[in-house]
Amino acid sequence: MEDRPKISDAEWQVMRVLWRKSPLTVKEVIKILSKKTAWKPETIRTLINRLTKKKAIGFEKKGRRHYFFPLLREQECIKADAESFVARAGTAILKPILAAFIEKEQLSDEEIEELQRILDKKGGAE
């Protein structure tokens, strides 16, 4: 997804809220993020406006309220950011990062099976 807009760390938090539940009003987003951050409501409004301008989120107007929803899929954004990171850091970073993640994280049987399928597929592709 090459034309995906650049999303800042703060904007990612807004996107996560909308990926979990949408559509939401600005007040609903503020209420959720106020529990997780020390941001003022105006900061959250600014982030929502930026994401709207970047076409990362859209809205539907119902009466006087605007209901916001993501225009980008979460998995696409995660993949694009991971690819961007690897492009900047180089592929040598992959093995230690993956090893650290796998050792640290509690993975379900389904997640382990999925990782194994990816590795098996990758091994057969070479």
C-alpha positions as CSV (number, residue, x, y, z in Angstrom):
1,M,0.0,0.0,0.0
2,E,2.4,2.6,-1.2
3,D,0.0,5.6,-1.2
4,R,-0.9,5.1,2.5
5,P,-0.5,8.3,4.4
6,K,2.2,8.7,7.0
7,I,0.6,8.3,10.4
8,S,2.3,9.6,13.5
9,D,2.5,7.7,16.8
10,A,-0.3,9.8,18.3
11,E,-2.5,9.4,15.3
12,W,-2.0,5.6,15.6
13,Q,-3.8,5.8,18.9
14,V,-6.8,7.5,17.4
15,M,-6.8,4.9,14.6
16,R,-6.7,2.0,17.1
17,V,-9.8,3.4,18.8
18,L,-11.6,3.6,15.5
19,W,-10.4,0.1,14.4
20,R,-11.8,-1.3,17.6
21,K,-15.2,0.4,17.4
22,S,-16.6,2.7,14.8
23,P,-18.3,4.9,13.8
24,L,-17.7,7.2,16.7
25,T,-18.3,10.9,17.4
26,V,-15.4,13.1,18.4
27,K,-16.8,13.2,22.0
28,E,-16.8,9.4,22.1
29,V,-13.2,9.2,20.8
30,I,-12.2,11.8,23.4
31,K,-13.9,9.9,26.2
32,I,-12.0,6.7,25.2
33,L,-8.6,8.4,24.8
34,S,-8.9,10.4,27.9
35,K,-8.8,7.2,29.9
36,K,-5.5,6.2,28.2
37,T,-3.7,9.5,27.7
38,A,-3.3,12.9,29.3
39,W,-4.3,14.6,26.1
40,K,-6.6,17.6,26.1
41,P,-9.8,17.3,24.1
42,E,-8.4,19.9,21.6
43,T,-5.4,17.7,21.0
44,I,-7.6,14.7,20.1
45,R,-9.8,16.9,17.8
46,T,-6.6,18.1,16.1
47,L,-5.5,14.5,15.5
48,I,-8.9,13.6,14.1
49,N,-8.8,16.6,11.8
50,R,-5.3,15.6,10.6
51,L,-6.4,12.0,9.9
52,T,-9.4,13.2,8.0
53,K,-7.2,15.5,5.9
54,K,-4.8,12.6,5.2
55,K,-7.9,10.5,4.2
56,A,-7.0,7.9,6.9
57,I,-10.5,8.3,8.4
58,G,-13.8,9.4,7.0
59,F,-17.0,10.6,8.5
60,E,-20.7,10.6,8.0
61,K,-22.8,13.5,9.1
62,K,-26.0,12.6,10.9
63,G,-27.9,15.7,12.0
64,R,-25.3,17.9,13.7
65,R,-23.0,15.0,14.6
66,H,-20.1,13.7,12.6
67,Y,-19.4,9.9,12.9
68,F,-15.8,8.9,12.2
69,F,-14.6,5.6,10.8
70,P,-11.3,4.3,9.4
71,L,-10.7,4.3,5.7
72,L,-7.6,2.2,6.0
73,R,-7.5,-1.4,7.3
74,E,-5.4,-2.0,10.4
75,Q,-3.5,-5.0,8.9
76,E,-2.5,-2.9,5.8
77,C,-1.1,-0.1,8.0
78,I,0.8,-2.5,10.2
79,K,2.3,-4.3,7.2
80,A,3.2,-1.0,5.5
81,D,4.9,0.3,8.7
82,A,6.8,-3.0,9.1
83,E,8.0,-2.9,5.5
84,S,9.0,0.8,5.9
85,F,11.0,-0.1,9.1
86,V,12.8,-3.0,7.5
87,A,13.6,-0.8,4.5
88,R,15.2,1.7,6.8
89,A,16.9,-0.7,9.2
90,G,17.9,-3.5,6.8
91,T,16.9,-7.1,6.8
92,A,19.7,-8.1,9.3
93,I,17.4,-6.7,12.1
94,L,14.6,-9.2,11.4
95,K,16.0,-12.3,13.1
96,P,16.8,-10.6,16.5
97,I,13.5,-8.8,16.4
98,L,11.4,-11.9,15.6
99,A,13.3,-14.0,18.1
100,A,12.8,-11.4,20.9
101,F,9.1,-11.1,20.1
102,I,8.5,-14.8,20.0
103,E,10.4,-15.4,23.3
104,K,8.7,-12.5,25.1
105,E,5.1,-12.8,23.9
106,Q,2.5,-15.3,25.0
107,L,1.3,-16.8,21.7
108,S,-1.9,-18.8,21.2
109,D,-1.8,-22.2,19.5
110,E,-3.4,-20.5,16.5
111,E,-0.8,-17.8,16.3
112,I,2.0,-20.4,16.6
113,E,0.4,-22.4,13.8
114,E,0.1,-19.3,11.6
115,L,3.8,-18.4,12.2
116,Q,4.8,-22.0,11.3
117,R,2.8,-21.9,8.1
118,I,4.5,-18.6,7.1
119,L,7.9,-20.0,7.9
120,D,7.1,-23.3,6.0
121,K,5.9,-21.4,3.0
122,K,9.0,-19.1,3.1
123,G,11.3,-22.1,3.4
124,G,9.7,-23.8,0.4
125,A,9.9,-20.6,-1.7
126,E,13.7,-20.6,-1.7
